[in-house]
Amino acid sequence: MTTTATVALLGALDTKGPEYAFVRDQLRAEGCDALLIDVGVLGDPRIAADISRHQVAEAAGANLDRFREQHERGQGMEAMAKGAALVLEGLVKAGDVNAALALGGSNAAYIFAAACERLPLGFPKVLVSTMAAGDTRPYVRHTDMTLVNPVVDINGLNRISKPVFANAATACAGMAKSPFVPEKGAEDAVAVSMFGVTTPCGAHLAQQLDYAGLEPLTFHCTGAGGRTMEELIRTGTFAAVADMTTTELADDLVGGVCSAGPERLTAAGKAGIPQVVSLGALDMVNFGPALSVPARFSNRLFHEHNPEVTLMRTTTEESAELGRRMADKLNAATAPLTVLIPAGGFSMLSAPGEPFHDPAADAALIQSLTAGLRDTIDVRTFECGINDPAVAEAAADVLINYTGEAIND
């Protein structure tokens, strides 16, 4: 069979040699070449690698022999993750590999996650790991990684592991040989942030952008969604950003479960791409089931979104601090920026007559935000709530103008 693609196999060949040999043979049977990259640290390889563990360590500026002599497995893993990421990124940029696959437990998942973070979306990434049956967030991160649960631990070839490995190899070979080619580039893509309680705004905005020939990509602001959006902004995926729902800032401030970290709302400004920003769902902090809410919040106002999600109203003091933090972040923007303020409510729940309606808290956020923003930032205030079509349509008009100017430049 004619070879049409190459799959990079990243693995510790001292502990998983036979398993990688099996997958390599399966890939070859599917018409793919396999490029073995050894990321083991302490033991001796059981099969030969195309790129040795010493080469991987050297890519990270590390001395593998020192890790082996001093049995520093933890530091060795960090170095191998960094080196594997650099090696694989170089191979992908050179067009030498068309997919990547790894087998193993938490160490394999850790190294593979670090490598995949540097790879473009759409590039096939397949991880066969027992970690697929647990909390996958530390491994998937912002990538489009495909996870396969091996059912049994990866410790030899048997009646369960062999078909799982074979299926993973076949799937990876298929992706490598038939890559999807996007019709559009970053010049048409717009990031949109949305939450359940700001869905009418996000949906209407996406529709307006679509009508204008732009491609809206919507991110669910659950913490992981905001981190993913920020990372993709940093890697040049978008022409503009419609950050209508900035609720993750409230979780970061107060201690909710949907924090996207302190870097939220910074990537677009640093990347120099235009953005529209609003106050979507900053009237709330997110928690899990009611019994999971920390006791220190027992006297606060809550709303059960569903049995698994409990929302807590932000206070006047918290709202004022959110406004100050937003202003500090937005003042660093280096490209056109418009802030849309929906004074009639930041979500479905803070509109008049709804459980989180609190004009004093909303006013505190608006006042601190507008007082802190530099004069050159375009600020537009609406008396309606964020889900009124007027807010989404204004955002769309601004973004269409921004992206049109960028394309013409």
Secondary structure, 3 states (H helix, E strand, C coil): CCCCEEEEEEECCCCCHHHHHHHHHHHHHCCEEEEEEECCCCCCCCCCCCECHHHHHHHCCCCHHHHHHHCCHHHHHHHHHHHHHHHHHHHHHCCCCCEEEEEECHHHHHHHHHHHCCCCCCCCEEEEEHHHHCCCHHHHCCCCCEEECCCCCCCCCCCCHHHHHHHHHHHHHHHHHCCCCCCCCHHHEEEEEECHHHHHHHHHHHHHHHHCCCEEEEEECCCHHHHHHHHHHHCCCCCEEEEEECCHHHHHHHCCCCCCCCCCCCHHHHHCCCEEEEEECCCEEEECCHHHCCHHHCCCCEEEEECCEEEEECCHHHHHHHHHHHHHHHCCCCCCEEEEEECCCCCHHHCCCCCCCCHHHHHHHHHHHHHHCCCCCEEEEECCCCCCHHHHHHHHHHHHHHHHHHHHC
